[in-house]
Amino acid sequence: ADGVEDTEGWIASPSMDMGGLESVIVEWEQYFRYCCFPFAPVFLEVSIDGGATWVTFPAHGDFIESANVASANPLPTAVDISCVAAGESDVTIRFSYLQNPITGNGYSHYYWGIDDIAIYELESVNDMAITQVSTGDIFNYFEYSKVPMEQAFQAADGGLTAGVIYRNAGSADQTNVVITVDVLDATDAVVATVSSDAFTAPSAANAEDCPANLQDTLYLETGFVPTEMEIYTVRATLSQDEDDETADNNVRS
């Protein structure tokens, strides 16, 4: 009667043996547009029991969710399914167009094209990376790149807070990971330093949750309070027990 109908469907693979893999990445190119709520209805699902149960991963990649807006064409996308598929001998994947569980219905039309699917194991075993450094709590408050002197956090309140987003981009757990934050003045002299406690960064295959969060955020209070107007640099450096295969992404400012 409305001229449209809520739609669900999927394209499933044959069973695949991934018993010898320590990590599993599914990569493809896609192009989509959907209606009528912002949450994307495209998912990658994985089963290791012949399709009796499925683990569902978001499949919209870097597309900023928005109804009635076409994605890039193509939109290269990669999903790490290691937490469910690595080491399993009966793995089925399917590309699923589903009514989004947040809204329950309302996804009826437009299109989803998929091409150039590749499934592979991560090349890197030991690879930690810092993906972003901020000067504040970017999830609960605004981050400012310019701070009025009278609004700077005082030492009693922890001083300048540094946020570091990091990820384990390899296939092995990383032990005794330490993140150190330095504050440098305009002459590149270090005026404050703080380090995190050592922690273990699990690989996606060993993550506590599945689907796994592929990155995490650590906040460190530096204790630094500027005494005069100046340009300062916040630099984060990451280290761990294992020899990092791509150490150049372990430092970010």
C-alpha positions as CSV (number, residue, x, y, z in Angstrom):
1,A,0.0,0.0,0.0
2,D,2.9,2.4,0.7
3,G,4.8,1.4,-2.5
4,V,7.8,0.1,-0.4
5,E,8.5,-2.9,1.7
6,D,11.1,-3.4,4.5
7,T,13.7,-5.7,3.1
8,E,16.2,-8.2,4.5
9,G,18.6,-10.5,2.6
10,W,22.1,-11.8,2.4
11,I,24.8,-13.4,0.2
12,A,26.5,-16.3,2.0
13,S,29.9,-18.0,1.3
14,P,30.6,-21.7,1.3
15,S,32.2,-23.1,4.5
16,M,35.9,-22.2,4.7
17,D,38.6,-23.8,6.8
18,M,40.5,-21.1,8.8
19,G,42.0,-23.4,11.3
20,G,45.6,-22.4,10.5
21,L,45.0,-18.7,10.7
22,E,45.8,-16.5,13.8
23,S,43.9,-13.6,12.3
24,V,41.2,-13.1,9.6
25,I,40.5,-9.9,7.7
26,V,37.7,-9.6,5.2
27,E,38.2,-6.8,2.7
28,W,36.0,-5.7,-0.2
29,E,34.8,-2.7,-2.2
30,Q,31.3,-1.5,-2.0
31,Y,28.8,1.1,-3.0
32,F,25.5,1.8,-1.2
33,R,22.6,4.1,-0.4
34,Y,19.8,3.4,2.0
35,C,16.6,4.8,3.5
36,C,15.2,5.9,5.9
37,F,17.1,6.2,9.2
38,P,20.8,7.2,9.7
39,F,22.0,3.9,11.0
40,A,23.5,1.8,8.2
41,P,21.6,-1.5,7.5
42,V,24.7,-3.3,6.0
43,F,26.5,-5.9,8.0
44,L,29.1,-8.7,7.7
45,E,28.0,-11.8,9.7
46,V,30.2,-14.8,10.6
47,S,29.1,-18.3,11.7
48,I,31.3,-21.2,12.9
49,D,28.5,-23.7,13.5
50,G,27.0,-24.2,10.0
51,G,24.8,-21.1,10.2
52,A,23.0,-22.0,13.4
53,T,24.3,-18.7,15.0
54,W,25.9,-15.6,13.6
55,V,28.2,-12.9,15.0
56,T,27.3,-9.5,13.4
57,F,29.9,-6.8,12.5
58,P,29.1,-3.4,11.1
59,A,30.0,-3.2,7.4
60,H,29.7,0.5,6.6
61,G,33.4,1.1,6.9
62,D,34.4,4.8,6.9
63,F,31.1,5.9,5.7
64,I,29.5,8.5,8.1
65,E,26.1,7.0,8.6
66,S,23.4,9.1,6.9
67,A,20.2,8.1,5.2
68,N,19.6,9.0,1.5
69,V,23.3,9.7,0.9
70,A,25.4,7.6,-1.4
71,S,28.7,6.2,-0.2
72,A,31.9,6.7,-2.1
73,N,32.1,4.6,-5.2
74,P,34.0,2.4,-4.5
75,L,34.2,2.5,-0.7
76,P,37.1,0.2,0.3
77,T,36.2,-1.6,3.5
78,A,38.0,-4.1,5.8
79,V,36.6,-5.9,8.8
80,D,38.6,-7.9,11.3
81,I,36.7,-11.0,12.2
82,S,39.5,-12.7,14.1
83,C,37.6,-12.8,17.4
84,V,35.2,-15.4,15.9
85,A,36.9,-16.9,12.9
86,A,40.6,-17.3,13.7
87,G,41.5,-20.9,14.2
88,E,38.1,-22.3,13.2
89,S,37.6,-25.0,10.7
90,D,34.0,-24.3,9.6
91,V,33.6,-20.6,8.9
92,T,30.8,-19.1,6.8
93,I,30.5,-15.4,6.1
94,R,27.6,-13.5,4.7
95,F,27.0,-9.9,3.6
96,S,23.6,-9.1,5.2
97,Y,21.2,-6.2,4.6
98,L,19.1,-6.2,7.8
99,Q,16.6,-4.0,9.5
100,N,18.7,-2.1,12.0
101,P,18.1,-3.3,15.5
102,I,18.1,0.3,16.8
103,T,15.0,1.2,14.8
104,G,13.5,-2.2,14.1
105,N,12.2,-1.3,10.6
106,G,12.1,1.3,7.9
107,Y,14.8,0.1,5.5
108,S,13.1,-0.5,2.2
109,H,15.0,0.6,-0.8
110,Y,18.0,1.9,-2.8
111,Y,21.0,-0.4,-3.4
112,W,24.1,-2.2,-2.1
113,G,26.8,-3.3,-4.5
114,I,29.8,-5.5,-3.4
115,D,32.9,-6.5,-5.4
116,D,36.5,-7.6,-5.1
117,I,36.2,-9.6,-1.9
118,A,39.5,-10.8,-0.3
119,I,40.0,-12.8,2.9
120,Y,43.5,-12.9,4.4
121,E,45.7,-13.1,7.5
122,L,47.4,-10.1,8.9
123,E,51.0,-9.8,7.8
124,S,52.1,-8.1,11.1
125,V,52.4,-10.1,14.3
126,N,53.7,-7.4,16.6
127,D,52.4,-3.9,15.7
128,M,51.1,-1.3,18.1
129,A,50.0,2.0,16.7
130,I,48.9,5.4,18.0
131,T,46.1,6.7,15.9
132,Q,45.3,10.1,17.5
133,V,46.5,12.4,20.3
134,S,44.2,15.0,21.8
135,T,44.5,17.7,24.5
136,G,41.4,16.8,26.4
137,D,38.6,14.3,27.0
138,I,37.3,14.1,23.4
139,F,34.4,11.8,24.3
140,N,32.8,13.8,27.1
141,Y,34.0,17.3,26.5
142,F,35.1,19.6,23.6
143,E,38.8,19.6,22.8
144,Y,40.3,23.1,22.3
145,S,43.5,23.8,20.3
146,K,43.6,27.3,21.8
147,V,43.0,27.7,25.6
148,P,42.6,31.0,27.4
149,M,45.1,31.2,30.3
150,E,42.4,31.7,32.8
151,Q,40.6,28.5,31.6
152,A,43.6,26.2,31.9
153,F,43.2,23.3,34.3
154,Q,45.2,23.9,37.5
155,A,47.7,21.4,38.9
156,A,45.3,20.4,41.7
157,D,42.9,19.3,38.9
158,G,45.5,17.3,37.0
159,G,46.7,20.1,34.7
160,L,46.5,19.4,31.0
161,T,44.8,16.1,30.1
162,A,46.2,14.2,27.2
163,G,44.1,11.6,25.3
164,V,45.8,8.9,23.3
165,I,43.9,6.6,21.0
166,Y,45.8,3.4,20.2
167,R,45.3,0.0,18.7
168,N,46.9,-3.4,18.4
169,A,47.2,-3.8,14.6
170,G,49.0,-7.1,14.8
171,S,47.9,-10.7,15.3
172,A,49.6,-11.2,18.7
173,D,48.9,-9.9,22.2
174,Q,51.3,-7.1,23.2
175,T,52.6,-7.1,26.8
176,N,53.9,-4.4,29.1
177,V,52.6,-1.6,26.9
178,V,53.5,1.8,28.2
179,I,52.3,5.1,26.8
180,T,54.4,8.2,27.7
181,V,53.2,11.7,27.1
182,D,55.6,14.7,26.9
183,V,54.6,18.3,26.8
184,L,57.1,20.5,24.9
185,D,57.4,24.3,24.8
186,A,58.1,26.4,21.7
187,T,61.8,25.6,21.9
188,D,61.0,21.8,22.0
189,A,62.2,21.6,25.6
190,V,60.2,19.0,27.6
191,V,58.3,20.8,30.4
192,A,56.2,17.8,31.6
193,T,56.2,14.0,31.3
194,V,53.8,11.4,32.5
195,S,53.6,7.6,31.7
196,S,50.8,5.1,32.0
197,D,51.0,1.9,34.1
198,A,52.1,-1.1,32.0
199,F,49.2,-3.0,30.4
200,T,48.5,-5.8,27.9
201,A,46.9,-5.0,24.6
202,P,45.1,-8.1,23.3
203,S,44.9,-8.9,19.6
204,A,41.5,-8.8,18.0
205,A,41.4,-12.6,18.1
206,N,41.8,-12.5,21.9
207,A,39.7,-9.5,22.7
208,E,37.3,-9.8,25.6
209,D,34.3,-8.7,23.4
210,C,33.4,-9.9,20.0
211,P,33.0,-7.9,17.8
212,A,36.2,-6.5,19.2
213,N,36.9,-2.8,19.7
214,L,39.8,-2.2,17.3
215,Q,41.1,0.8,19.3
216,D,41.0,2.1,22.8
217,T,41.6,5.5,24.5
218,L,43.8,6.3,27.4
219,Y,43.7,9.6,29.3
220,L,46.7,10.9,31.2
221,E,46.8,13.9,33.5
222,T,50.1,15.6,32.8
223,G,50.1,18.0,35.7
224,F,51.2,20.7,33.3
225,V,49.9,24.2,33.7
226,P,51.2,27.0,31.3
227,T,52.7,30.0,33.0
228,E,52.7,32.1,29.9
229,M,51.1,32.3,26.5
230,E,53.0,30.0,24.2
231,I,52.7,27.3,21.6
232,Y,53.0,23.8,23.2
233,T,53.2,20.4,21.7
234,V,51.8,17.2,23.2
235,R,53.7,14.1,22.1
236,A,52.7,10.5,22.9
237,T,55.2,7.6,22.6
238,L,54.2,3.9,22.9
239,S,56.5,1.0,23.8
240,Q,56.0,-2.7,24.6
241,D,58.0,-5.8,25.3
242,E,57.8,-7.1,21.7
243,D,59.9,-5.6,18.8
244,D,57.4,-3.5,16.9
245,E,57.4,-4.2,13.1
246,T,56.3,-0.7,12.2
247,A,57.8,1.5,15.0
248,D,57.2,4.7,13.1
249,N,53.5,4.8,14.1
250,N,54.4,4.5,17.8
251,V,54.9,8.3,18.1
252,R,52.4,11.0,17.4
253,S,52.1,14.6,18.3
